Amino acid sequence: MTKSGTTRMYRVREFAELAGITVRALHHYDRLGLLKPGLRSEAGYRLYSERDLLRLEQIVVLKFLGLPLRSIGKLLNTREAVPETLRRQQFVLIEKRRELEKAIDAIGTARNALEHSSDPDWTLITQIIRRIAMQNDANFTTKYYSESAKAKIEERKAMWSPELQERATRDWNELFHDVEAALGEDPAGPKAQALAARWRKLVEGFTGGDPEIQKGLNALYADQKNWPAVQQQYRVKPEIQDFICKAMQTKPA
């Protein structure tokens, strides 16, 4: 507060310097609706308050933790969801750390084998390289999505949790089993149509009904034959995929 009892106001450049970010970043946050100054000077300049500084600090912290900017806005407007979102993000970062630690250990093992043996075990080193490649292959799916779709997927990750992942994996495995058991059914029949409805619901759990994400997902599964070797175990059996496609494209009997 100033001596006159009013809150001190800051122009854009002054506020950016105070917060340690760029003016460009402030304008970007304004466009996204993350941090909109409530006042303007007589000359029309944006004016930021000390309350805006607190909001900006919250944005910077959540961005540092890896949350997408569009998710941050929703999160700050529903403050009760902050602890749960942070818990989920913690889980994501812990998993990333584990992947990095495995890769670092693998590199150390390979380096040690090469430095301390005149005739190193190349079979062991090959296995180590494959292990590192597995970490890189885990992100192979990103090439199938547009930049906009990837941003939307990152936003949806903020709503995901280990419990939801476990449930989705269980539901998909049960569905695959049930579809395989029903391959002899009429695709237009009630049983096949019920399976197709379950399939749509699980897919929507990932896409959120967004057509852009769905487009990338379709491209991903249309290219299953080119997936990295380590990911081939996750391919959908052709007979299952064919049956579900027919059920989805057939009018109910």
Secondary structure as UniProt FT lines:
FT   TURN            3..4
FT   STRAND          10..11
FT   HELIX           12..19
FT   HELIX           23..32
FT   STRAND          39..40
FT   TURN            42..43
FT   STRAND          46..48
FT   HELIX           50..64
FT   TURN            65..66
FT   HELIX           69..77
FT   HELIX           79..81
FT   HELIX           82..115
FT   HELIX           122..137
FT   TURN            138..139
FT   HELIX           140..144
FT   HELIX           147..157
FT   TURN            158..159
FT   HELIX           162..181
FT   TURN            182..184
FT   TURN            187..188
FT   HELIX           190..207
FT   TURN            208..209
FT   HELIX           211..222
FT   HELIX           224..226
FT   HELIX           229..234
FT   HELIX           238..249
//
